């Protein structure tokens, strides 16, 4: 069951990173066509990257919390 949880998180992260890479390449192509990005476009990029980082950290934090809980339970049971 733990392997399924790990694959789900890895699958979501892969999906997020793939989407971000496609978006970034599209944005770079548009910037070349338009002769450069404006400050507003940079602000949007920073906001999107921050949102992706927050989402990934949240998912990893939840997964880590579950793992540490499992280890704590195992260690607590071993001491009895």
C-alpha positions as CSV (number, residue, x, y, z in Angstrom):
1,X,0.0,0.0,0.0
2,X,2.9,2.4,0.8
3,X,4.2,1.8,-2.7
4,X,0.9,2.9,-4.2
5,X,1.1,6.2,-2.2
6,X,4.6,6.9,-3.4
7,X,3.7,6.2,-7.0
8,X,0.7,8.6,-6.7
9,X,2.8,11.4,-5.3
10,X,5.5,10.8,-7.9
11,X,2.9,10.7,-10.7
12,X,1.4,14.0,-9.6
13,X,4.9,15.6,-9.3
14,X,5.8,14.3,-12.8
15,X,2.6,15.7,-14.1
16,X,3.1,19.1,-12.5
17,X,6.7,19.3,-13.7
18,X,5.8,18.2,-17.2
19,X,3.0,20.9,-17.4
20,X,5.4,23.5,-16.0
21,X,8.1,22.6,-18.6
22,X,5.6,22.8,-21.5
23,X,4.2,26.1,-20.2
24,X,7.8,27.5,-19.7
25,X,8.8,26.5,-23.3
26,X,5.6,28.1,-24.7
27,X,6.2,31.3,-22.7
28,X,9.8,31.5,-23.9
29,X,8.7,31.1,-27.5
30,X,6.1,33.8,-27.1
31,X,8.6,36.1,-25.5
32,X,11.0,35.7,-28.4
33,X,8.2,36.5,-30.9
34,X,7.1,39.6,-29.0
35,X,10.7,40.9,-28.4
36,X,10.8,40.3,-24.6
37,X,8.5,39.9,-21.6
38,X,7.1,42.8,-19.6
39,X,7.2,43.2,-15.8
40,X,3.6,42.0,-15.6
41,X,4.5,38.8,-17.4
42,X,7.5,38.2,-15.1
43,X,5.2,38.8,-12.1
44,X,2.8,36.2,-13.5
45,X,5.7,33.7,-14.0
46,X,6.9,34.2,-10.4
47,X,3.4,33.8,-9.0
48,X,2.9,30.6,-11.0
49,X,6.2,29.1,-10.0
50,X,5.5,30.0,-6.3
51,X,2.1,28.3,-6.5
52,X,3.7,25.2,-8.0
53,X,6.4,25.1,-5.3
54,X,3.8,25.5,-2.6
55,X,1.7,22.7,-4.0
56,X,4.7,20.3,-4.3
57,X,5.9,21.2,-0.8
58,X,2.4,20.6,0.6
59,X,2.1,17.2,-1.1
60,X,5.6,16.2,0.0
61,X,4.9,17.4,3.5
62,X,1.7,15.3,3.8
63,X,3.6,12.3,2.5
64,X,6.5,12.8,4.9
65,X,4.1,13.3,7.8
66,X,2.5,9.9,7.0
67,X,5.9,8.2,6.7
68,X,7.1,9.7,10.0
69,X,3.9,8.6,11.7
70,X,4.4,5.1,10.5
71,X,7.9,5.0,11.8
72,X,6.9,6.5,15.1
73,X,4.2,3.8,15.5
74,X,6.7,1.1,14.6
75,X,9.3,2.4,17.0
76,X,6.6,2.8,19.8
77,X,5.4,-0.8,19.2
78,X,8.9,-2.1,19.3
79,X,9.6,-0.6,22.7
80,X,6.7,-2.4,24.3
